[in-house]
Amino acid sequence: MTTYYQFVGGNLSGQILARKEIEAIAHGRTKNLSKERSEGKLVHRAELDDQPTVPNYIGPMYNGYYKDGILLRYETKEVYNTFLN
């Protein structure tokens, strides 16, 4: 399954990147929590394991299906805070 990466806010706002494109700007990865998940612990979705993290963005967050795969969303802190209020 293909994963797409959507950006909301900041310099990348409105862009949807492919894996190769996001890897060029990533600075880390999310934790793989498959072991905890198999033990019945409540953790993030499996789709969020081992995903790129991007400076100045919160995420990834699962955002549903897109084309032939899934869409993960990244937001700036300002955008994220807007949805909290």
Beta strands, then each sheet from edge to edge (+ up, - down):
strand 1: 2-8
strand 2: 16-17
strand 3: 28-29
strand 4: 52-53
strand 5: 58-66
strand 6: 69-75
sheet 1: 2+ 1- 6- 5+
sheet 2: 3+ 4-
end
